Amino acid sequence: MNRSLPLALAAVLGIGAAVNGLFMLISPANWYFAVPGVTTTGPLNQHFVRDIGLIFLLVAIAMLTGVVRPAARLPLWSAAALWLAGHALFHFWEVAVGICGTGALAQDFPAVTLPAILTAGLALWAWRDTAHESCRPRSVEDTNAA
């Protein structure tokens, strides 16, 4: 499979996480009022918003590092996918227990659930790509480079 599409997707997800994380860190109040649906989840807690902003920066670093460092791709993208999936599942839980209405799922999908699904897919792709690389016969150039 051509690697350019997954790597481009990982870069886009990483840049998006970086922009979101920086926005959360630099201006938590503006982030709180700018993101649809956030104000319905409770009052603004700048410390909490900044804590989550740091996590989004870590996700960004993981995704972007994985783009340029193939050996680190699988563990980094898997860790990012794990946090993003947990975040998405938490949003589903809020609906299940009545904190948010079911409309929140559709509203949150592009920024919460879709990145979790895409990052999990990228982690799976990295796992398969790593497995294929380990089965590939090494060339003389590969042996000399190692």
C-alpha positions as CSV (number, residue, x, y, z in Angstrom):
1,M,0.0,0.0,0.0
2,N,1.2,3.5,-0.8
3,R,2.4,5.2,2.4
4,S,1.7,8.8,1.4
5,L,-2.0,8.8,2.2
6,P,-1.7,7.4,5.8
7,L,1.2,9.7,6.5
8,A,-0.6,12.7,5.1
9,L,-3.7,11.8,7.3
10,A,-1.5,11.4,10.3
11,A,0.1,14.8,9.6
12,V,-3.3,16.5,9.3
13,L,-4.5,14.9,12.5
14,G,-1.3,15.9,14.3
15,I,-1.5,19.5,13.1
16,G,-5.2,19.6,14.1
17,A,-4.4,18.3,17.5
18,A,-1.6,20.9,17.8
19,V,-3.8,23.8,16.8
20,N,-6.5,22.7,19.2
21,G,-4.1,22.1,22.1
22,L,-2.4,25.5,21.6
23,F,-5.7,27.2,21.5
24,M,-6.7,25.5,24.7
25,L,-3.4,26.5,26.4
26,I,-3.2,30.1,25.2
27,S,-6.8,31.1,25.5
28,P,-9.0,28.6,27.4
29,A,-11.9,31.0,27.8
30,N,-12.0,31.7,24.0
31,W,-11.7,28.0,23.3
32,Y,-14.5,27.2,25.7
33,F,-16.9,29.7,24.0
34,A,-15.8,28.9,20.5
35,V,-16.3,25.2,20.4
36,P,-19.9,24.2,19.9
37,G,-21.4,22.3,22.7
38,V,-18.7,22.8,25.3
39,T,-20.6,25.4,27.3
40,T,-23.4,22.8,27.9
41,T,-21.0,20.4,29.7
42,G,-20.4,22.7,32.8
43,P,-18.8,25.9,33.8
44,L,-15.4,27.0,32.4
45,N,-12.5,25.6,34.3
46,Q,-9.3,27.1,32.8
47,H,-7.0,24.6,34.6
48,F,-9.0,21.7,33.2
49,V,-9.0,23.1,29.7
50,R,-5.3,23.7,29.8
51,D,-4.7,20.1,31.2
52,I,-6.6,18.7,28.2
53,G,-4.7,21.1,25.9
54,L,-1.5,19.5,27.0
55,I,-2.8,16.1,26.2
56,F,-3.8,17.3,22.7
57,L,-0.2,18.6,22.3
58,L,1.1,15.2,23.3
59,V,-1.2,13.6,20.7
60,A,0.1,16.0,18.1
61,I,3.7,15.2,19.0
62,A,2.9,11.5,18.8
63,M,1.2,11.8,15.4
64,L,3.8,14.1,13.8
65,T,6.8,12.1,15.2
66,G,5.3,8.9,13.8
67,V,5.1,10.6,10.4
68,V,8.9,11.1,10.3
69,R,10.1,8.2,12.5
70,P,8.7,4.9,11.2
71,A,10.2,2.9,14.1
72,A,8.3,5.0,16.6
73,R,5.1,5.0,14.6
74,L,3.3,2.0,16.1
75,P,3.7,2.8,19.8
76,L,3.1,6.5,19.4
77,W,0.0,6.2,17.1
78,S,-1.4,3.4,19.4
79,A,-1.0,5.6,22.5
80,A,-2.7,8.6,20.7
81,A,-5.5,6.3,19.5
82,L,-6.0,4.9,23.0
83,W,-6.4,8.4,24.5
84,L,-8.6,9.7,21.6
85,A,-10.8,6.5,21.9
86,G,-11.2,7.0,25.6
87,H,-12.1,10.6,25.1
88,A,-14.7,9.6,22.5
89,L,-16.1,6.9,24.7
90,F,-16.4,9.4,27.5
91,H,-18.6,11.5,25.3
92,F,-20.8,8.5,24.6
93,W,-21.0,7.9,28.3
94,E,-22.2,11.5,28.9
95,V,-25.1,10.8,26.6
96,A,-25.8,7.4,28.1
97,V,-26.2,8.8,31.6
98,G,-28.1,11.9,30.5
99,I,-25.5,14.6,30.9
100,C,-25.8,15.5,27.3
101,G,-28.6,14.8,24.8
102,T,-28.2,12.5,21.8
103,G,-27.6,15.5,19.5
104,A,-24.2,15.9,21.2
105,L,-23.0,12.7,19.4
106,A,-23.6,14.2,16.0
107,Q,-22.2,17.6,17.0
108,D,-19.0,16.0,18.6
109,F,-18.5,13.5,15.8
110,P,-16.1,15.5,13.5
111,A,-13.9,16.7,16.3
112,V,-14.1,13.8,18.8
113,T,-15.2,10.5,17.4
114,L,-13.8,10.8,13.8
115,P,-10.2,11.6,14.9
116,A,-10.4,8.6,17.3
117,I,-11.5,6.3,14.5
118,L,-9.0,7.6,12.1
119,T,-6.1,7.4,14.5
120,A,-7.1,3.8,15.5
121,G,-7.1,3.0,11.8
122,L,-3.6,4.6,11.4
123,A,-2.3,2.6,14.4
124,L,-3.7,-0.6,12.8
125,W,-2.0,0.4,9.5
126,A,1.3,1.0,11.3
127,W,1.0,-2.4,12.9
128,R,0.4,-4.1,9.5
129,D,3.2,-2.0,7.9
130,T,5.6,-3.0,10.7
131,A,4.6,-6.7,10.3
132,H,5.2,-6.5,6.5
133,E,8.6,-4.8,7.0
134,S,9.7,-7.5,9.4
135,C,8.8,-10.2,6.8
136,R,10.5,-8.4,3.9
137,P,13.9,-9.9,2.9
138,R,16.7,-7.4,3.7
139,S,18.7,-6.1,0.8
140,V,22.4,-5.4,0.9
141,E,21.6,-1.6,1.3
142,D,19.4,-2.3,4.3
143,T,22.0,-4.5,5.9
144,N,24.7,-1.8,5.4
145,A,22.4,0.9,6.7
146,A,21.7,-1.0,10.0
